[in-house]
Amino acid sequence: MNGQRLRTRWPGFPPDNLTNEDLKKVEILTTKIYEQLKSYGFRSFQPGEIALSTDNFRPLVRERKGSEIVEKEINFEVSASDAIRLKWAYLLAAFELMRDRPTNHPGLVIFDEPGQQEIDSGSLFAFLKRSATAAQTGQVIVSTSEPLVSVRHEMGTSGQIIDFPGFILQPAMNYSPGEFDELLG
């Protein structure tokens, strides 16, 4: 049954298939994304030019074309570092949304090496601090190879830091250290 027939049978059925509560969630999610993009130093667009598609909730950019405002997919218009910032903001905003509204979020988000693409340390530490605050609602796990002294200095007591010296996964030591080095060549 198409949307028009549904609206005929159920006049309260919203035209875009989103309830008022759904639209409020999109509004909150968008606001959380804006806040983060500002604090992370996003520069490819003004954070207020970012919108979320009500079809698939993917980020879009709003641009003025003459007298019209056009929404389009964000593709190659953003730098690699801004693409990372947008991913942080989107994923963390979706995670934070469960504090404000009921969602189906599992309450866990994992970021592996978020400082890639030459992200400046100010943006990275802003993200880590926001992640630590968000973790009050669920579990946020961030792995990074940033220098431990820098992370501890910037984070203070705002998050739990677990240091794994060396590689976490290592071969079983059935060999003496010299024998293992020989195997690696």
C-alpha positions in Angstrom: 0.0 0.0 0.0 1.5 3.4 -1.0 1.7 6.4 1.3 -1.2 8.2 -0.4 -3.6 5.3 0.2 -2.4 5.0 3.8 -3.0 8.7 4.4 -6.5 8.3 2.9 -7.3 5.3 5.2 -5.4 6.8 8.2 -5.5 10.6 8.1 -3.0 10.8 11.0 -0.4 9.0 9.0 2.5 11.5 8.4 3.3 12.4 4.8 7.0 11.5 5.2 6.4 8.4 7.4 7.9 10.2 10.4 6.0 10.8 13.6 6.4 14.0 15.6 8.6 12.0 18.0 10.7 10.8 15.0 11.1 14.4 13.8 12.1 15.5 17.3 14.8 12.8 17.4 16.1 14.0 14.0 16.2 17.6 15.4 18.1 16.5 18.5 20.5 14.4 16.5 21.2 17.2 14.1 21.8 19.7 17.0 24.2 17.2 18.6 26.1 16.8 15.3 26.3 20.7 14.9 27.7 21.0 18.5 30.4 18.5 17.9 31.4 19.7 14.4 32.0 23.1 15.9 34.1 21.8 18.8 36.1 19.4 16.5 37.1 22.2 14.1 35.1 21.0 11.0 35.9 23.4 8.2 34.6 22.0 4.9 31.1 23.6 5.4 29.5 25.7 8.1 28.1 23.1 10.6 24.6 24.7 10.1 24.7 23.7 6.5 24.7 20.0 7.4 21.2 18.4 7.5 20.0 14.8 7.9 18.0 13.1 5.2 14.6 12.1 6.5 14.7 9.1 4.1 17.9 7.4 5.4 19.3 9.8 8.0 22.5 10.3 6.2 24.2 13.7 6.5 23.6 16.1 3.6 24.8 19.6 2.9 22.5 22.5 2.2 23.7 24.9 -0.5 22.2 28.0 -1.9 21.8 27.8 -5.7 20.4 31.2 -6.7 17.2 31.7 -4.7 16.8 28.0 -3.8 18.4 25.9 -1.1 19.5 22.5 -2.4 20.3 19.5 -0.3 22.9 17.1 -1.7 24.9 14.1 -0.5 28.3 14.9 1.1 30.8 13.2 -1.2 34.2 14.5 -2.1 33.5 18.0 -1.0 35.0 17.4 2.5 38.6 16.9 3.4 39.6 13.5 4.7 40.0 14.9 8.2 36.6 16.5 8.1 35.1 13.2 6.9 36.5 11.7 10.1 35.1 14.5 12.2 31.7 14.1 10.6 31.8 10.3 11.4 32.7 11.0 15.0 29.9 13.5 15.4 27.3 11.3 13.7 28.1 8.1 15.6 28.5 9.8 19.0 25.3 11.9 18.5 23.3 8.8 17.7 24.8 7.2 20.9 24.0 10.3 23.0 20.4 10.5 21.6 19.5 7.6 23.9 19.9 9.9 26.9 17.1 12.1 25.6 14.7 9.8 23.8 14.0 6.1 23.6 16.0 4.6 20.7 17.1 1.1 19.5 20.7 2.0 20.0 22.6 -0.9 21.7 24.4 1.4 24.0 27.9 0.6 22.7 30.1 2.5 20.3 33.7 1.6 19.4 36.2 3.9 17.7 39.4 2.4 16.4 42.3 4.9 16.0 40.1 8.0 15.6 43.2 10.2 15.1 43.8 9.0 11.6 44.0 11.3 8.5 46.3 13.8 10.2 43.6 15.0 12.6 45.0 17.8 14.8 45.4 17.0 18.5 42.9 19.7 19.5 40.1 18.0 17.5 41.1 14.5 18.7 41.1 15.5 22.4 37.8 17.4 22.1 36.4 14.1 20.7 37.9 12.0 23.5 36.5 14.3 26.1 33.0 14.3 24.5 33.2 10.5 24.3 34.1 10.3 28.0 31.0 12.4 28.9 28.8 10.4 26.6 29.9 7.2 28.3 27.8 8.0 31.3 24.9 6.5 29.2 26.5 3.4 27.8 29.9 2.1 26.8 32.3 4.1 24.6 35.5 2.3 23.7 38.3 4.2 21.9 41.6 2.7 21.0 44.4 5.0 20.0 48.2 4.9 19.6 48.5 8.5 20.6 51.3 9.0 23.2 50.0 8.0 26.6 51.4 11.0 28.4 49.5 13.3 26.0 46.2 11.4 26.4 46.5 11.4 30.2 47.4 15.1 30.3 44.5 16.1 28.1 41.9 13.7 29.6 42.7 14.2 33.3 40.1 12.3 35.2 37.4 12.6 32.5 37.7 9.0 31.3 39.1 5.7 32.2 42.4 5.0 30.4 43.7 1.4 30.1 47.2 1.2 28.8 48.3 -2.0 27.0 52.1 -1.7 26.6 53.3 -3.3 23.4 51.1 -5.2 21.1 47.9 -6.6 22.7 48.0 -9.7 20.5 51.3 -11.5 20.6 52.3 -15.0 19.5 52.5 -17.7 22.1 56.0 -17.7 23.6 56.9 -21.3 22.8 60.2 -19.9 21.5 63.0 -18.2 23.2 63.1 -14.5 22.2 66.1 -15.1 19.9 64.4 -18.0 18.1 61.3 -15.9 17.5 63.3 -13.1 16.0 64.9 -15.6 13.7 61.5 -16.8 12.6 60.5 -13.3 11.7 63.7 -12.9 9.7 
